[in-house]
Amino acid sequence: MWYAIMAEDIPNSLEKRLAARPAHLSRLQSLQETGRLLLAGPFPAIDSSDPGPAGFTGSLIVAEFANLEEATNWANNDPFVISGVYQRVTVKPFRKTLPA
């Protein structure tokens, strides 16, 4: 089943985010290589695809896991969680409807 992982950054997270980004992307790449990643990306802090020093306010990942417990465990072990980028992470089952 698909799960939405919605994360909220701490204020002024950009420096920590940049430091942990390679490890974070590596985990996402592993999901993608196994066909389990639907989408992933950050929420810019301003109305721009490249927010520069304004940074980001959080992230959204939609990925496939066997169950909610597995999805939650995966999310809680993300480098952005471990390094203190995220202040809150919510994991919910997600049903993809469109595009078909």
Stockholm file with secondary structure:
# STOCKHOLM 1.0

chainA/1-100         MWYAIMAEDIPNSLEKRLAARPAHLSRLQSLQETGRLLLAGPFPAIDSSDPGPAGFTGSLIVAEFANLEEATNWANNDPFVISGVYQRVTVKPFRKTLPA
#=GR chainA/1-100 SS CEEEEEEEECTTCHHHHHHHHHHHHHHHHHHHHTTCEEEEEEEESSSSSSCGGGCEEEEEEEEECSSHHHHHHHHHTSHHHHTTCEEEEEEEEECCCSCC
#=GC SS_cons         CEEEEEEEECTTCHHHHHHHHHHHHHHHHHHHHTTCEEEEEEEESSSSSSCGGGCEEEEEEEEECSSHHHHHHHHHTSHHHHTTCEEEEEEEEECCCSCC
//
